[in-house]
Amino acid sequence: MKLNYKKSLKFVTLLIASILIATVSAQIYSYMYIEGSGTITSQELGWQLGTNAPIGTTIQGYTVKNLNLSIPTNTFKNFTDCLRLVNNDNTYGYTFNLTTTVVGGNTSKFTTFDFVMYKSDWTQVEKFSVKNQGSATNLSITASETLYIRFEIDPLLDQTGGDMYFTLKLTYKRTS
């Protein structure tokens, strides 16, 4: 049998090319992703958990999450130093408005569900019910100041269940 080297070389080349194509086509690829962003921030206002923040409460950027204020039946409760509003700017003060933008659930199960903001010397800055959509305007925080937040909650007598939810929005601007 005569061996034709030219034809054999072409055949071997085609065979190797076919094997490489099949190998590349059959390979399983795994992917990894990075989702990120870049942000330029200044030293402005920020939330901070207080000493009596409920377990599980977190701060993600400018949002307080999982603020679950739970109280026993027939018990008035103050969540004193629950949260803090901190001015990280040691040069400028800020004015701000607080607005209850969302209220839902069984608000009628509570006689009191108040948001109270006060200074370190216990001077009250603002108090309003979060059971209703409303707002507090023209509030202020000075440079490097911390304001403390307390929630005062009182359920109706003999309520064994009931819940409500709310969203507060703080809008601020730097003062000159």
N, C-alpha and C positions, 0 to 999 in steps of 0.2 A: 504494500500500500504506500503510495506516494503521499508524502505530507507536503501540503502547500502552505509554506510559512506565511505568505502574504494573507491568505484567507484566514488562517488560524489566528494571526495577529489581529485582524479586523474583528474576528469572532470574539476573541478574548477581551479586546477593547470594548466591544458592545456589551459583553457580559458584565464586565466591571462597571461600566456606566449604568447599566440596568440595576445592578446590585446597589450602587450608591444612590440612585434615584429612589429605589424602593426603601432603602434605609432612612433617607431624609423624609420621605412621605409618611412613613410609619411611625416616626418619632412622636412622642407625646410631649407637648410643651406645657409647662406650668408658668403661671404669670404671677407677678407681684406688683402692687400699685403703691403709690404714694399720693395721698391727697393732702395738700397743705395750702397755706396762704401766708402772706407776709403782711404785717400790720405795723404801721408807725403809730405809736401811742404817746400821749403826753401824761404827765403826772396830774391826773384829775381825780374825779370822784370814783369811789369803788365800794363794793359791799365787803363786809367782813363778818364772819360768824361770831356771835356773842358767846358768853360763857354758858348761857342757858338755851342755846339753839338745840332743837330736837335732834336726836341721833338720826343720821342719814341725810341731813340737810347739807347741800353742797352749793358751791358757787362756781358757775361756768361762765367765764368772761364777765359780762355785766348782768348776769341773770342768776337769781337765787332759785335753786331747784329743790324739790322734795321737802318743802317746809310743811311738815305734817304736825299740826297742833292738835294733840289729842287730850281730852279731859274726861274725868269720870262723871257719872251721873250725879246731878244735884251739887256740883262743885264749881264755884267761881275760881278761875285760875288766871294768874298773871304770868306771862312768859317774859319776865324782866331780863333785859340785856340778851334778847333773842338774836338780834342782828345789830350791826353797826353800819352807819354811813360814814366813810372816812374820806376826808379831803387830803389827798396825797400831795397836793400842790402847796409848797410852803411860801408861795409868793401871792397867790390870788385866792380870793373867795369866789363863791358861786351862789347864784340864785337858782331856785328850783321849784317845780310844781310836782305834786303827787296826784295821780288820777287813778281811780278804780275803774279799770276798763272792762273787766269781766267779773260777773257775779253769778253763781249758779248753785244748784243743789237745794237743800232744805234750809234756807235762811230763816224761816219762821220757827225753827227748832231752837234758836238762840235768842235770848233777850239782849245780849251784848256780844259783839265781836268787833272790838275797837283796835285801831292802830294808834299807838302813842309814840311820839318822838320827843326825846328829851336830851338835855346837855349833861355833861359829867357832874354838874352840881345839882342835878335833879330838876332844873328849871325846864318846865314843859315848853316845847316848841310848837307842837301840833297834836291834836287828837281828833280822830273822826272814825265813823263806823265804816267797815268794809262790807257790811251787809247791803249797802246801796251803792249804786254808781254815783260817784261824786268826785270832788277834787279839793285839794288844799293848794293855794297859790301864793306866790311871792315869799316863799320860805328862803332862808339863807344859811350858809355855812361859811365860816371864815377860814383863812389859810391854816392848814395843818390841824383843823378841828375834827373831832369825832362826835357824831350824834348817835345816840343809843335808841334802839327800837324795842318797844314792849307791845305785846298783844294781850288784851284783856278780854277774856271769854267767859260767858255765863250762859249755860243752857237753860231752857225752860224747865220748870219743876217736873221731876219724874220722867224725863225723856231718857229712854233706854237706847235710842239710836238716832241717827241723823248726822248728816254731813253737809258741808257747803264748800265751795271753792271760790277763789278770787284771784284776780291779777291786778297788781298795782304797777303803774308805769311812772318812772321818775324822769322828768325832762329838765335838763339844767343848762345854764350858760354862765360863762365866766364874767365876773364883774371887773370893772377897770380898777 
